[in-house]
């Protein structure tokens, strides 16, 4: 996630590489739904865990 000047504020990349090439994210009040071009599933992350501002 970047601020208005382009500075990275939050990095949600998978450092293990288990969920490759994230192509989109949908934010709801309780979850982030993460889509990948090459993954076999749709991933999600609790919004509180992502610590979004």
N, C-alpha and C positions, 0 to 999 in steps of 0.2 A: 504494500500500500504506500503510495506516495503522497506528499503534501502538494500544495499548489506550485511550489518552486521545483518539484521533481525529486526532492529529497526522500529517500526510502525511510518510512516510519515503522513499518512492520514487515517482516519477511516470513511468509508462510510456506516457503519452499520445503519440500520433503528432502531432508538431508540424506536420508537412506536411499532415495531413488526408487522407492517402492511404488509410487504413484507418479508416473512420468508425464511430462509435457502438459501441464495444466493449461487449458485453453479458455476456461471461463469460470466465473464464480457468481453465485446468486446469494445475496445476503437477505435473510429473514430476521425476525426479532430474536429467534433462539438458535439459529444454525447458519453456517455457511455451507452451501452445497457447491462442490467442486467437480468440474468436468474435465476429462482428459481426452486427448485425441486417440491415445493408444491403450488406455486402461479398459479392463473388462467390466468395470462397475462405476457407479457414481459415488463419490466420496462426500462425507460431511464432517463438519467440525463444530462443536458447540461454540456459539458466539462468544461466550464468556472466556473460553480457553484461548480464543484468538486475540482477546484483549483489544478489540477495536475501539478507537476513540469515539 
